[in-house]
C-alpha cells in the first residue's frame, strides 16, 4: 500500500543527493580541471545509458508485452524524447543548455521515483535490503547530479543559482513520478524515454572532449564508468 510517507521518501532521496552534486561547480579545483571533470561525467553517462538500454529491452518481459502497439509505444517514446531534446538544444543556444541536459538526465527518474514510492513499505520491513537499496539509489542520484555539474563547469557557468535552477526537471520528475505510484499507471514509456534522454546527455558530454588527449579521455571515461558500476554493486550485496 502506497502512502504519503513513501511518496515523501521517494522525493527526498531523489532530489537531495542530486542537488548536493550541483554544488560542485563552486569548487575552483574542478573549474580548473573542466576537461577531466567532463571526462569522468562522460563515463558515468555511458553507464547510465547502458543501464537504461538494459532496462528498456527487458520491458517486453517485465511488462508482459508480446509485440503489437506496445512495442511501437516504447520505440516512439525513445525517439520522441531524444528528438524533442535535440530540437530544444538547437533552438535555444549554440551549446547544450543546462536545462536541456538536466531534462535528459531527469526523464527516467519519473519511473524510478514511482517504483521507490511503491516499494517503500516493503523496504521498511527489511532494514538490510532497505539500507543497501537506499545507499545505491542515493549514490546514483548524486552521480547523475555530477554529470550535470560537469557540463555546467565545462560551459563556464559559475552562478550557483542558475545551476540549481537547472535542476528543476529532476524535482518535477521526482514529485510527479512519486505521486504516480498512487494510481495505476504504466511507467514503461518513461523508461524508454529515459534512454533517449541519456543518449542526448552522452552526446552533449562527448562533444566537449574533442580536443582532449585520446589516452587521457579513455582513462577518465573508464574511471567514470567504474564509479557508477561500483555504486550499482552495492545494491546487489
Secondary structure, DSSP 8 states (H G I E B T S, - for coil): ---HHHHHHHHHHHHHHHHHHTTGGG-HHHHTTHHHHHHHHHHHHHHHHHHHHHHHHTHHHHT---STHHHHHHHHHHHHHHHHHHHHHHHH-SS--HHHHHHHHHTTHHHHHHHHHHHHHHHHT-HHHHHHHHHHHHHHHHHHHHHHHHHHHHTT---HHHHHHHTHHHHHHHHHHHHHTTS----HHHHHHHHHHHHHHHHHHHGGGTTS-HHHHHHHHHHHHHHHHHHHHHHH-
